[in-house]
Amino acid sequence: MVRCTPPTREQGIAYLKSQKVRNPEGELTRLSGRPLLIHEADPNLTLDKKDEAKYLEMLALGPALSSVQVLSAFQKDIPVGPVVSIMQRWYWDLMAVLSGAEPRYFPEHIEAYKRQVQGTDFQKLVRFNQTLMQANRSKDHPLSKRLVLQDLFITWAKTLADARKN
């Protein structure tokens, strides 16, 4: 395997335009700057847009996300990797907004980020990033993927609730 430098944002957008992708800027962001993933059919790398939107809405609920909503959202085993990737990008966007910057990955959810950062102690959120990194490292573990994802979303809601400054 030969390592090469990733394409610049402009090169990625140009490539996606050449492939006649609608909204190439949004797709490049969704693909984490890796435009060639547009050709991947591997479910371990990407989610369909409907599932992605569902998980983003769950993340947007933050501490209001109930365990009933989480349990009903995962009726089948789905790959852990893409969902953890969405959660990591949400976390990074949230930390960016918390520090006064603009969200990079899901700018359309700016209002949810603003709600979530109000009165939030960012130090208490850092541990959740470690949880996500551990989940990403063990994403191919044979344990029930559904249980892993349910636990991550329930932990997310609890972490945000606990991070509120009193």
Buried (B, 14 or more C-beta within 10 A) or exposed (E): EEEEEEBEEEEBBBBBEEEEBEEBEBBBBBBEBBBEBBEEEEEEBBBEEEBBEEBBBBBBBBBEBEEEBBEEBBEEEBBBBBBBBBBBBBBBBBBBBBEEEEBEBBEEBEEBBEBBBEEBEEEBBEEBBEBBEEBBEEBEEEEEBBEBBBEBBBBBBBBBEBBBEE
